[in-house]
């Protein structure tokens, strides 16, 4: 008998979509999505190894067996999105992993992925935050192609190659809900910044593959579908896509200008963080968010650090 008690870390949306708070860092920071269609299921993004019990509990709450999951889809292979893929799939005997072809080798053998994350965050932090990342047998891996469509009990999911945040990134168009599962391509929208105007978001340039021209193209490609909503990993479903897309593109242009201005600054990292802080403070206030400046910057501290690192790598790459 299925336990119908609502799970505090799961929000059930329409069209059979469940938003699972993975518990990573803080509440409503990192999401996994469970799509249920006519007795079959798929997960989009997984969080970390420590998220897996929540994902399985969410599946159990639907009354579906573990072998009802046909797909585990990683939008890209950054560990907050895909760190738990291998461990999750050990409990899902029929599931195939769908991943961008550039990312597939790193989920089959995650050693290079862990090494890269350790270079950014430190080995001790990676071990503490993500645990031991488990690889996926190659025979269970499906590599996406741009425009590829898969069926979930007849429900069409279409994959678009969307570089800019990472070259191993794709987004998934769900025809049923007219929404995209966007990973990090459509930015970050933390619910703490919601106001009477709705959601607010910001681009993420997490190291090491930020490419503003490619990201601009990817965002415009998503908007061209006229989606009703975007399902963000960070965090949750957002509507008013045209307004948010314009905000994202404006901020992206402002970040590029900031980077170009500070290219030769003697303390570029600190200056980039200071410039980002000023930009975010102004835009959050314009959005009507009543949170104090100090509290807002505290919530965005990690993103300012990572965005400054990603912008610096982009600037350095332009020199070569």
Residue pairs with C-beta under 8 A, 6 or more apart in sequence:
2 60
2 61
2 62
2 63
3 60
3 61
4 61
5 61
7 54
7 57
7 58
7 61
9 20
9 21
9 23
9 54
9 58
10 18
10 19
10 20
10 21
10 58
10 61
11 18
11 19
11 236
12 18
12 19
13 19
13 237
14 177
15 174
15 176
15 177
16 35
16 36
16 37
16 176
17 33
17 34
17 35
17 36
17 174
17 177
17 231
17 237
18 33
18 34
18 35
18 36
18 58
18 62
19 31
19 33
19 231
19 236
19 237
20 31
20 32
20 33
20 34
20 51
20 54
20 55
20 58
21 27
21 28
21 29
21 30
21 31
21 54
21 235
22 30
22 31
22 32
22 46
22 47
22 48
22 50
22 51
22 54
22 55
22 84
23 30
23 47
23 50
23 51
23 54
24 30
24 47
24 48
24 50
24 51
24 80
24 129
25 302
28 190
28 191
28 192
28 235
28 236
29 190
29 234
29 235
30 47
30 51
30 80
30 233
30 234
30 235
31 45
31 47
31 231
31 232
31 233
31 234
31 235
31 236
32 43
32 44
32 45
32 46
32 47
32 51
32 54
32 55
32 233
33 43
33 44
33 45
33 181
33 231
34 41
34 42
34 43
34 55
34 58
34 59
34 62
35 41
35 42
35 43
35 44
35 152
35 155
35 157
35 174
36 62
36 64
37 152
37 153
37 154
37 155
37 176
38 153
38 154
38 155
39 64
39 68
39 153
40 68
40 69
40 70
40 152
40 153
41 59
41 62
41 64
41 68
41 69
41 70
41 152
42 69
42 70
42 71
42 72
42 73
42 152
42 157
43 55
43 69
43 71
43 72
43 73
43 88
43 95
44 73
44 75
44 172
44 181
44 231
45 73
45 74
45 75
45 81
45 82
45 181
45 183
45 233
46 52
46 55
46 72
46 74
46 81
46 82
46 83
46 84
46 85
46 88
47 54
47 55
47 80
47 81
47 83
47 84
48 79
48 80
48 83
48 84
48 129
48 130
48 131
49 83
49 84
49 87
49 130
49 131
49 132
49 133
49 134
50 84
50 130
50 131
51 84
52 84
52 87
52 88
52 91
55 84
55 88
56 66
56 88
56 91
59 66
59 68
59 69
66 91
66 92
66 93
67 92
67 93
67 94
68 94
69 92
69 94
69 95
70 94
70 95
70 96
70 152
71 95
71 96
71 97
71 98
71 142
71 150
71 152
72 85
72 88
72 89
72 92
72 95
72 96
72 97
72 98
73 97
73 98
73 99
73 157
73 172
73 181
74 81
74 82
74 85
74 97
74 98
74 99
74 100
74 103
74 107
75 81
75 169
75 170
75 171
75 172
75 181
75 182
75 183
75 184
75 185
75 233
76 82
76 100
76 103
76 165
76 166
76 168
76 169
76 170
76 183
76 184
77 99
77 100
77 103
77 106
77 107
77 113
77 166
77 168
78 117
78 166
78 184
78 206
79 113
79 114
79 117
79 126
79 129
79 130
79 133
80 233
81 183
81 184
81 233
82 99
82 103
82 107
83 130
83 131
83 133
85 97
85 107
85 136
86 107
86 110
86 133
86 134
86 135
86 136
87 134
89 95
89 97
89 136
89 140
90 134
95 140
96 140
96 141
96 142
97 107
97 136
97 140
97 141
97 142
98 142
98 143
98 144
98 150
98 159
99 107
99 141
99 142
99 143
99 144
99 168
100 143
100 144
100 161
100 168
100 169
100 170
101 143
101 144
101 145
101 168
102 167
102 168
103 168
104 141
104 143
105 112
106 112
106 113
106 168
107 113
107 135
107 136
107 141
108 135
108 136
108 137
108 138
108 141
109 135
110 133
110 134
110 135
113 133
114 126
114 130
114 133
116 208
117 126
117 130
118 126
120 207
120 208
120 306
120 309
121 129
142 150
144 159
144 161
144 170
145 159
145 161
146 159
146 160
146 161
146 170
147 158
147 159
147 160
148 158
148 159
149 156
149 157
149 158
149 159
150 156
150 157
150 159
151 157
155 174
155 175
155 176
156 174
156 175
156 176
157 172
157 173
157 174
157 175
158 172
158 173
158 175
159 170
159 171
159 172
159 173
160 170
160 171
160 172
160 173
160 218
160 221
160 222
161 169
161 170
162 169
162 170
162 171
162 182
162 183
162 185
162 218
162 221
162 222
163 169
163 209
163 211
163 214
163 215
163 218
164 185
164 210
164 211
164 212
164 213
164 214
164 215
164 216
164 217
164 218
164 219
165 183
165 184
165 185
165 204
165 205
165 206
165 209
165 210
165 215
166 184
166 206
166 209
167 209
167 211
168 209
169 183
169 184
169 185
169 218
170 183
171 180
171 181
171 182
171 183
171 185
171 186
171 218
171 222
172 180
172 181
173 179
173 180
173 225
173 227
174 180
174 181
174 231
177 228
177 229
178 225
178 226
178 227
178 228
178 229
179 227
179 228
179 229
179 230
179 231
179 237
180 186
180 222
180 225
180 227
180 230
180 231
181 231
182 222
182 230
182 231
182 232
182 233
183 233
184 204
184 206
184 233
184 234
185 215
185 218
185 219
185 222
186 201
186 219
186 222
186 230
186 232
186 244
186 245
186 248
187 201
187 202
187 203
187 204
187 232
187 244
187 248
188 201
188 202
188 203
188 204
188 232
188 234
188 235
188 303
189 199
189 200
189 201
189 202
189 232
189 234
189 235
189 236
189 238
189 244
190 234
190 235
190 299
191 199
191 235
191 236
192 291
192 299
193 199
193 200
193 284
193 287
193 289
193 291
193 296
193 299
194 200
194 289
195 287
195 288
195 289
195 290
196 288
197 287
197 288
198 238
198 239
198 240
198 243
199 238
199 239
199 240
199 244
200 247
200 283
200 284
200 287
200 289
201 232
201 238
201 244
201 247
201 248
202 248
202 251
202 280
202 283
202 300
202 303
203 215
203 248
203 251
203 252
203 255
203 307
204 234
204 303
204 306
204 307
204 310
205 255
205 306
205 307
205 310
205 311
205 314
206 306
206 307
206 309
206 310
207 306
207 309
207 310
207 313
208 310
208 313
210 310
210 311
210 313
210 314
211 314
212 252
212 255
212 256
212 314
215 252
216 249
216 252
219 245
219 248
219 249
219 252
220 245
220 249
222 230
222 245
223 241
223 242
223 245
226 241
227 241
228 239
228 241
229 237
229 238
229 239
229 241
230 237
230 238
230 241
230 244
231 237
232 238
238 244
247 283
251 279
251 283
254 279
255 276
255 279
255 307
255 311
258 272
258 275
258 276
258 279
258 311
259 272
259 311
259 314
259 315
261 275
262 268
262 271
262 272
262 275
263 315
265 271
268 312
268 315
269 308
269 309
269 312
272 307
272 308
272 311
272 312
273 304
273 305
273 308
276 304
276 307
276 308
277 297
277 300
277 304
280 296
280 297
280 300
280 304
281 293
281 296
281 297
284 291
284 296
289 296
291 299
297 304
